Structure formats: C-alpha cells, structure tokens
Amino acid sequence: MLKKALYTGLLAFFALSMSTSLSSCKTKEGCGLEEKYSAPTNKDGGLSTKRGNSNLFSKKKRKKMKKRGQG
C-alpha cells in the first residue's frame, strides 16, 4: 500500500514538473496574445503619443472647485 502511494506521488510530481516546464509560446515567434494586447502603433511602427482627455469631474464641477481654491 505504501509503495503504491509513493509510486503515485512520484508519478504525479514528475508529470507536474514536466507540464510546468513546457512553454505555450513558440521560440523566436512570441505569443499571439502579446500581439493582440500590445499598445497601438503608428504607421512607422512607433508607439502613439496621444494623451487621454478623460476627467474625474465635469467641467462645471472643476470650475467651481477651482473658484473655491480646492484644485
């Protein structure tokens, strides 16, 4: 009984260590997800220099806070 448990444990350990050592990406090609989720580039291949224009508060609220000296 103990030998069977030891054998099963060693087999499971070996299978786990082999599965974690395998890579899902191809060598020198990269992963498909890297291309899918990478930052957008311009026509020359450089990264975009556009900046976002989102604000936490509305324009009216920001103006009111500036008037009060809070921002």
Secondary structure as the mmCIF struct_conf table of DSSP 4:
data_model
#
loop_
_struct_conf.conf_type_id
_struct_conf.id
_struct_conf.beg_label_comp_id
_struct_conf.beg_label_asym_id
_struct_conf.beg_label_seq_id
_struct_conf.end_label_comp_id
_struct_conf.end_label_asym_id
_struct_conf.end_label_seq_id
HELX_RH_AL_P HELX_RH_AL_P1 LEU A 2 SER A 21
BEND BEND1 LEU A 22 LEU A 22
BEND BEND2 SER A 24 CYS A 25
STRN STRN1 LYS A 26 LYS A 26
TURN_TY1_P TURN_TY1_P1 THR A 27 GLU A 29
STRN STRN2 GLY A 30 GLY A 30
HELX_RH_AL_P HELX_RH_AL_P2 GLY A 32 LYS A 36
BEND BEND3 TYR A 37 SER A 38
HELX_LH_PP_P HELX_LH_PP_P1 ALA A 39 PRO A 40
STRN STRN3 THR A 41 THR A 41
TURN_TY1_P TURN_TY1_P2 LYS A 43 ASP A 44
BEND BEND4 GLY A 45 GLY A 45
HELX_LH_PP_P HELX_LH_PP_P2 GLY A 46 GLY A 46
STRN STRN4 LEU A 47 LEU A 47
HELX_LH_PP_P HELX_LH_PP_P3 SER A 48 SER A 48
BEND BEND5 LEU A 56 PHE A 57
HELX_RH_AL_P HELX_RH_AL_P3 LYS A 59 ARG A 68
TURN_TY1_P TURN_TY1_P3 GLY A 69 GLY A 69
#
